[in-house]
């Protein structure tokens, strides 16, 4: 029973928010779960039943272990709790085993590990200063940030319906960011190193961490105009950072180095045999590229500029993830995407080096790294957009311009997650969660920044409102038309391209704001 | 075998495929033993409307005879959406408007009240978990309460008649409505405006009934058959385990077996009316909005405890008026609403709704403790028991320990409920007493309900005319 509270519970608002979202997560237990559920069950079985030397070689199931060793150890620990729920799920030959106890255990494990995420959000809220704070609780930046992070609908959809363990991983990342804000750089570095060995997707944002720690921690002071003071370089700090990273990596990869399995581990972690795009195109630059290619090929066929026999048969959205050739535009290789990503990241990293603006500058760079890798990466999952959305929330409660970019990014990003849940019963759930989050985020940020200019211009308002007819067409009208049989991929294609426009726009605007901030400082100095 | 979900689907099938004259009659196409229609005509019209939508999406869902037991994911989504739409159109606007019209409360308290009422676990679990359309009849009843409290008597009467024509259980609320309107007529003077109001209200009621029952008034047999389906007097005093007096009493003495049917009916009739008479008389003499709402609660509770053929879901009819007084007696209302949800525990467990029950109950408790100072203000004044305590102190001057008693009772009740829930979920009942836990749940709930019956009646009877301690809606 709820403990007696003083007054009307104003002092305990954070606990109430956390409790509320936990109750919501409990209600989501029986919803649809994707193949990721079987993936994690399989990993529980592998880590529990087999010795370490077999972990990265086991291939009974198609869902082989492709996360770094720390995550494997995490599954190992979980499996020792799992055996009290249902021993059968730990048998590697029980493919697609899904008893009610297994489901309960797996879902509860996600909910319980989210405690780290809740703690990290609490720490992040401490880093927000309440300069603009009004007396009304619901208008305080801390309150708004807590809701934006704890009740983030994308995280709820991906973690608690689709099934993944992003909660505690993002908790680690947000905690490391909070530690950097609190000037506890070593802890931040350790946490990030640990995070990298849990899920290597966070390599996308490693440049931001590396450059920031180098510039703002190893160089203990800057010149008054912000330039590097070369003689303030602290060798000790650099060595201690390197030592930390080395120790964590040794702990993680050490056993596999001893067993001579490192190449196998890396081949599992970085499978480049997959295609440029997923079956459903993540809404990034390559989605627009593919769409342009398709449009040009259709036009070319119509105008008889192309020979129909030369066009490859396979369609990118037919669910296969093999290598694919473009018809009109040049084909894209993994190396191309790497070069594009590096080129996209470099300006923001340079800004971080030449004009460090403290932890906020670092956070901006981090978001830009995440977004740029999302835009140009190889075989990007649409879920990776959360990597940019969650840190951006911290920036959004601070400045109005950041808030407006955040709203465009988050609304479009969350909408692009809809195709993950394609079953009928989840339709009202995902619409309800999205509406709840979108309406709250827009109204609260508008209230917070009501004294400044409006957050959206007419173009952005139009674009965001256009999501509604898009959803109605794709999920309510399209299934009843005849096109469902002949062109089944059209809703996916439309969603992908429409969201790609929004995300590209947000990326572009954020880049412009970072670059102008950097260059303005430079010209002022001169 | 299937339950209320299949019953509602079947009614869509019947109302769509058969002509009106056959809806309530036994025929080769319409087997009344298989979930026959046993609600008034408005439910039938609602089912017909849903059936038209179902036909548009997938005619297989309501095909005559062949769609029995039909269950698919899309169909489930469709049925649940019909409940949601009915909720959004009727119940939720009524709650929001009611909280908006509350006087002498801050905006924050209004929003808090609305949230707590909407989070009431019982209605959510029964409507969305078990599957029923209680929100329609309760919503209409709430519009009725709103109407007569704000002096829009005719609209209120119309709304309540619609509620009554949707589910006949709303008769539990009919007496207070009648007494309240009668009291208003008396107050305005029977020779002047009062008489006019009486005539107008009567005409509204008759007109709304005529409108709903029009197709059934063509033949006498039609109307009689509908009435027979609505009030199955051949069934016994109670069915299954329900938290009312007769079921609890039968633990000690099996009345069902001892007394003949007509004596059972007579006893239940007497007890019901004796227990609700004082409150109704008081309401007629002193028709205020506050007495009206408390009388709604106590009358419905009297019916629930003493009437015949009561289902455990009928407790929702008592919960609605108690939700309406959440603002005035937060502790007691929250307590009652928790007991009412607990009393339906066997039904919820049968439907495998344990997790949603726990989640909604915890959410409800959190919301109530956040928005209302439940544990702080428990003085006599806050519990609306001041006038009663003053009267008692005239005879026993030392009677100052009422709040403490209430506190102890509250905590012991909650602890008992939690313990019983844990026992029912984790343990199996002994072989000789397979219904042990259900009976215990019913018995404990019944004792709680008796206490609340006494409590509501005390508040009503000691309600003074000057209204020194009153918070009015009007």
Contacts between the chains, C-beta under 8 A, distances in Angstrom:
chain1	res1	chain2	res2	distance
A	1	B	365	6.7
A	1	B	414	6.0
A	1	B	418	7.4
A	2	B	365	5.0
A	2	B	366	5.8
A	2	B	369	4.6
A	4	B	369	7.9
A	4	B	375	4.1
A	4	B	376	8.0
A	5	B	369	5.8
A	5	B	370	7.4
A	5	B	375	7.5
A	7	B	373	7.1
A	8	B	108	7.9
A	8	B	370	6.1
A	8	B	371	6.2
A	8	B	372	7.5
A	8	B	373	6.4
A	9	B	369	6.5
A	9	B	370	4.1
A	16	B	366	6.2
A	16	B	370	6.0
A	19	B	362	7.6
A	19	B	366	6.1
A	20	B	363	6.9
A	20	B	366	7.1
A	23	B	359	4.7
A	23	B	362	5.9
A	23	B	363	5.2
A	26	B	355	6.1
A	26	B	358	7.6
A	26	B	359	5.0
A	27	B	355	7.4
A	27	B	356	6.2
A	27	B	359	5.3
A	29	B	355	6.5
A	423	B	73	6.9
A	424	B	73	5.0
A	424	B	74	5.0
A	424	B	77	4.7
A	425	B	73	5.8
A	425	B	76	6.8
A	425	B	77	5.5
A	427	B	77	7.1
A	428	B	77	7.3
A	428	B	80	7.9
A	428	B	81	7.1
A	428	B	84	7.5
